[in-house]
Amino acid sequence: ARTVEDEDKIWMSRTAAYNNFSTSTPVKDDDAVIFSIAGRRSNKIQHAVNIGKLIILTDDGEWLVGGGAAGAVTPTDINLQQQGYSGSSDLMPVMVGNTALYVQSKGSVVRNLIYQFQSDSYAGADLTVFATHLFRNHIIVDWAYQQTPDSIIWAVRDDGVLLGLTYLPEHDIWGWHRHETDGEYESVAIVDEGNKDSVYFVVKRINLLGVAERFIEKLEERKEDVIDSFYVHSGLTFDSREMQRGVLNVRNANGYQVDLNLVVDSGGNDYVFTQDSVGDELRFTVGGKEVRVTIQSVTNATNAIGESSIELDTGLNGLTFNSNQYLVALDTFSGLSHLNGKVVSVLADGFVEFDGNDTDDPRVDNYTVSGGEISLSRPATVVHIGLPYQSDFQTLPLEIANSETIANRRKIVNKIGLSVQASRGYFAGETFDNLKEYKQRRVDDGYGAQRTETDFLEMSINATFNRPGHVCVRQSVPLPISILAVTATGLVGGN
């Protein structure tokens, strides 16, 4: 369809002969079908989609190719019917179930197209009507559909902002969300990887020298174990569990002092002792207790001296640990040259080492990447390092209470409850400038990382009387939060 000279024309090949566009005299039903779309205005063909019937999207409207009574299109039975006058841009539509989503001809409105039983036609709705502020003076330049796990259309805006549309057509539910980064999103693609759809972006970032660099970055899947929570941009992960390690022999030398010996093979193990290993930890379990041995000095690649966190039994001649029985905890991490000069956020063994706040925190210099590396205040076995971001959520103004309109009345919300799924911690308040932290620590966590919770989390917040009655929720640290419902408690006053 559509050539330079014939923008409104369609050519269909002979039946079952995809390269044959010949016709017969007299005309036969299996001949090639050639026709133009003739409407009130010129119709430049943009796309052809199949949603039970063949739908042609032009820059001026939507057309159904109905065919004959049996639905078959022949040279003498085409049956073109215009379904609407919205028009489509040249951005390829995405298919969600039996629904087609397309960008309207001006590039700033997203519409769906689905069969309507009541009118026996194909029609749809403006899916941007509740979020017009996200599209004003902007257009969508690229998008892709992620079917699993959450049915999201990811759309790149012309200014490098990423928009997401969570879309569940079978339930008539949709909602937009905005994502920003230290740079600009330029392109998006979905790649089928086993039992999930993985999302990849091309992101333009400006380096320390002011030069633009482009990265292919993958959207990490959500994980409920806080140790594996990856909530940073352009980040990298160190995971000691995946490190190649030799057999570790530990011999008690004197009280807390131990001799360390690594038995490595010729396979090229990732971890051997170097002078940089001083300060690293080797962690294993003895008698139900975790032992942390801090390396004090290194003799050679396979021998070192360390200090144990607990006194080992002097009666033990030696301890042997296979690679899956101990972990290596490091305090210096390299390979971060792409983040040189950037303040990074760090999650270490499930603890927030640094949240990436570069305003008032005196530790900023410690977590600004220099020479492609940073050093932590303590060793860790699983570390996520990357650019920080914060997630903000704000409720709509309160309008109805006890079947009464309260939009014009002053109100105060002094308590908030969140139903969350696999989440940890949040900040809440009436504005983003007046937030209070929810303390989620539990006694049964001991000294380990606070686990995620699926629960109803409630707390009082700092608030004053105001008309909107907003509730603001923020997650500014690299930890998961998934809000299922919000409950607000307060008072309604006068005008």
N, C-alpha and C positions, 0 to 999 in steps of 0.2 A: 504494500500500500504506500501511496504518496511518493511521487518522484518530484524532481525539481520543477518540471513543466506541468505535471498533473498532481497538484497537492490534494485534491479531493477524490482521487480515483483509487479503486481497489481491483486487483487481479487475483482470481482464484484459479488454480490449476485444474486439469481434468481429474476426475475421481480416481484415486489410487495411483496417479502418475504426477508426482510432485514437480517434475521439470517440464511438463507438457502443458502449454497454454493455448493449444490449437482449438478451433471451433469447426463445426460441420454445417453443411447446407443440405437438407434442412437441419435446424438445431436439434441436438439430442440432449437429454437430461444430464448425461455425464460429461458434456462439453465444459470447456473453461468458462468461468463466469467473470465478466468484466463490467463494472458499473461505476458511476460517480454518485457522490452524495450531494444532492441538490436541496438546499434549504432556502430560507429567507435571506441568508447571507452566505458568503463563501465559507466553506468548512475545510480547513486544513486538517488532515487526519493526523492524530498524534499516537493513538494506541488502539489495539484490538485485544479484548479480554474475553475469557469464557467464564461466565457465572451461570451455567445452565443453558444460556443462549449466547450467541455471538453479539457482543456489544462493541460498537465502534465509538471511540472517544475522539472528538475533534476539538479545535480551539474555540468552537462556538456552541457545542452541545453534545448530547449523548444519543446514540442511535442504536436501535435494535434491528438486527438482520433476522427477520422472522421466518423467511422461507414459506413453503406451502403449508397445507393443513397438517402434514406429518412432520413439519419442522425442517424438511430438507430444502436446501438452497439450490436452485437450478437456474439456467440462463433465462428462463421465462417466469420464474417465481422467486423473486428476491424479497419483496415485502419489507421495505425500509420504513421504520416508524421512529420518529424523534421522541425521546423520553424526557428530555430536559434541555435547558439552555444555559447551563453553568459554564461549560467549556473546560478543557483540560490543558495543563501545561505540558511541556515535553518531558517531564520527569516520569519515569516508568511507574505505573501503578503497582501497589502491593496487594496480594491476595490474602485475606484472613477468612478461612472457612469458605463459605459461599458468598463472601462479600468482597467487593473491590474498593480499595481506598485510592483516591487520586487527588492530586493537587490542582486546584482550580487554575484557570488560564493565567491569572495575574500572579500566581505563585505564593499567595499568602493565606489561602483558605484550603483546608483539607475537608473533603467530602467522602461519604461512603455511597456505594451503589449496590442495591440489593432488590430482589423481587418483592413487590408489595402486593399481597393477595387481594386487599380491598379494592385497589384500582387496576389490578391486572396489568401492572407496568413495572418498569425498573426505575426506582427513584431512591433518594437518600437524603441525608441531612448534613448540615454544616457542623463538623466536629470541633471547630475552633470557637464556637459561639460563646462558651463559658471561659475562654482564655484568650480573648482578642489582644490583650496587652502583650502576649508573647510573639505576636505576628505583625503588629503595627510597624509599618515602614521596613519590613523584612520579608524575605522569601526563603523557601526551603530549596536547597541545592542538591541534597542527596538524602536518601533514606533506605532503610531495610527493616524486614520484619523478623523478630526473634519469637518463634512460636513457644519454645520451652526455655525456662520454666514458667514465665510470667506473662506471655502474650503481650509483647511490647513492640511498638514501631519506633525505631530510633531515627530521628530526623536532624540533619545538620542545617543550621541556619546560615545565611550569607555572611554574618559577622563572626562566625566561628563558635557560636553558642550551640550546645547540643540540647535538643528537645526530645522527650520521651512521651509516647502516647500509650498508656496501658489500656488495652481495648479488648472487651469481652462482648462481642456482638450478640451471642446467644442470651445474654442477660441484660442487654441494652445498657451496658456500663462502660464508661470511658473517662479518662482523666489525664491531663497533661502535667509534666514535670520538667523543670529546667536544670541543666547541668553545665557548670562552668569550670574551667581549669586555667592553670598558668600557661596560657597559649590559646590556640584556636583549633577546633575540630574542623577538618577539611573533607573527610570522607568516612563512610561506614560500610561494613560488609558483614554478612552472617555466614559462618562456616559450620557445617554439620560435623560435629566431633562426638561420635558414639551416641550416647543417650541424651545429648544436649545440643543446643544451638549456641555457639560461641560468637561473641560480638567483638569485631576488630575495628579499630579506628586509625586513620592517619591524622596525627596531631602535629601542628606546627608550634614549636617552642623557640624562644629566643635565648641563646646561650650567654655566658658571661662576657663574651666579646661583642655582644649585640648582633650576632649573626643568626639568621633563621635556620633551624634544623628541623627535620621531619622524622617522626617516629611512628612505627606500627605498634600500637598498644592494644592489649587484649583486656576486655572487661572480666575481672575475676569473678567466679561464681560465689554466691553467698554460702558461708559455712557456719554452723552453729557452735563449733568448738572455738572458744575465744583465742586459743593458741594459734589457730590457723586463720584468724580474721585478717583479711587484707583490705584495708580501707585507706589507701593512699593512691596518688596518681603517679604514673611513670616510675613505679617502684620496683624494687628487687627484694627477694627473700633469701635469707640464709637459713637452712634447715639441717641441723646436725644429724637428724635421723636419716637423711639421704646421703650423708658423707661416707666415702669409702674409708674404713678404719681397719687397722690390723688388730691382732690379739693383744690385749693389755695385761701385763703382769705387774702386780703391785706387791712390793715387799716392805714390810714394816721395818724401818731402820731404828727409830728412837722416838717413842711416844707419838707425836703428831707428824713426825718427819717420815716420809716414805720415798722409796726408790721406785721409779717408773721405767718400764721397759716395753717397747712396742715391737711385736713380731710381725713384720710386713713381708709380703710376697713380692714377686716381680711384676705383679699386675699393675703397678703404679697407683698406690693408695693416695688419696687426697691429703690425708693428714699425717705428717711426720713432725717431729720436734725441730723447731728453729729458734733462733734467738728472739724472734717476735712472739714465740709461744709463752714467754714469761708473762705471767698475769692471767693466762688462760686457765680454764678449769676443766677437769675431767670428773664427770658425775656418774656414780653407780650406787647400788644398794647393797648394804651388808647388814644381815640380821634384822631386816625390816626397816632400817634407817638409811636415809639418803646421805651419802658421803660426797663431799665436794673437795677435791684435791686441787689446790692452786699451785701452778708450776712456778718454782722459785728460780731454778737455774737449769740450763740445758748443757748436757755433755756432748751429745751428738744427735743425729737424726732419729735415733731409736732409744736414747737414754736421757732421763731427766730426773731432777729431784723436786719433790713437791711437799706441800704442807696440807694435812688433812683437816677437815672441819671438825672431826671428832677423833678422839684417841682410839686408834685401832688396837685390838687385842695383841699384846706382845707374843702370845703363844702361837699366833698364826705364822706359819712359815712363808706364806705368800698367797695372793689371791689372783685368779685368772678370770678375765672377762672377754668373751667374744664380742664381735663388733656390734651385735644387737643388745648387749648387756650394759653398755656405757655410752655416754654422750660427751661431746666436746662443746664447751661453752667459750665463745670468743668475745673480746671486748673491742676489737678494731676490725672494721669492715671496709674493704676496697671494692673496686669495680663500679664506682658511682661517678665516673668522670662526666657522664651526661647531665649530672646535677651539680656540677661545680658552681660554687657561688650561691647556691640555693639553700634556704632554710628548710630542713626536712622534718617530717613527723616519723616517730619511731615507736613501734610496738615490739617489746622484747619479752618472750615467754608469757604473753598474755597481760603484761603490765605496760601501761603507757609510760615509756621512758621520756618522751617529749611530744607535745601535741602540735608542734609547728607554729605556735604563737610567736610572732616576731616583733611584738610591740614593746612589752614591758619585762618579759622574762629574761633575767640575767644569763640564762644558759644558752641564749641564742648562738653565741659564738661557738659553743661546743657542738652544736648541731647544724652548723653551716658547712656544707661539703667543701673540702679543700684538698687538692691533689687527688681527687677521686675517692676520698675515704673520710670516715668519721670514727670517733672512739666513744664508746659508751662508758657510763660511770661504773658499770658492773658487767661481768660476762653473762652471755645468754646463749641458749641452744637453738631457739627459733626466733628470728628477727625479721621484721618487715620494715623497710625504709623507703620513703618516697615523699612526694610533694603533698602537703596537707590540704584538706578542704573541710568545710563544715556544712552540715545539712540542717536547713531551717524549715520549719513547718508552722503555719499560722492558720488558725480557724477563721471561718467567716464571722461577720458580726452577728451577735445574738439578736433574733427578731421576734421569736414567739416564746411565750411562757404561759402555761395554763390557758391555752387557746386565746391569749391576749397579745396584741401587738406591742412590743416594747422597744422597737427600733429607735423611737424618739426619746426614750427615757434613759437616765443615767443608771449604771449598774456596776457592781464590783464582783469580780471572780477571785475568790481568795483560796480556793482549793482546786486542784486538778488531779484527775486520775487517768492513767493511760493503760489501756489493754495492749500489751506488747507480746511479740513472738520472738524468742531467741535474741533478746536484747540485753544490753548492759549499760545502765546509767543514762541520764539526760539532764539538761538544764531547761527550766521553764519559768515563765513570768508573763506579765501583761504586755511587756514590750521586750524587744531583743536587747535593750539597754539596761534592763532590770531583771536579770535572770538569777535563779537560785538552783543549786545543784541537788539532784536526788541522790542520797547516800544509799548505796545498794549493798554494802558490805554485809556478809553473813558470818556468824560465828563458826559454822561448820566448814568454812573455806580454809580454816587454819591460816597459814601464811602463804597459801598458794594464790594463783590468779583467780579473781572473782569470776564465777561462771556466769554464762548467760541465763536468762530466765524467761519463761513464758508465763505471764502472771498479770495481775492488776496492780499497778504501782501508783500509789497516791501520796500526795504531799501538799502542804500549805505553801502558798506563794506570796510574794510581796505585791500588793495591788492597791489601787485607789479607784474611786468612782470615775467612770468615763462612759461615753455613749456606746462605743463599739462592743465592749465586752470581749475583746480578742483574748486568745490564749496563744502564746508563742512557745515553741519547743525547739531546742537546738541540740545537736550532737556535734561537738567541736573536736572531739578526740577520735583517734582511729579505732573505733569500736562499733559493733553492729547495733542498730535500732530499727525495729519494724513496728509501726504503730497501726493497730487494728481499729481502735476506737478511742474517743476522748470524752471524758465526763467532767463537766465544770460545775462547781458548787459556789453559790454566792447570793447576793441580794440585789433586788431591783428597787431603785429609788424613784424620785420624781423627775420632772423635765429640767 
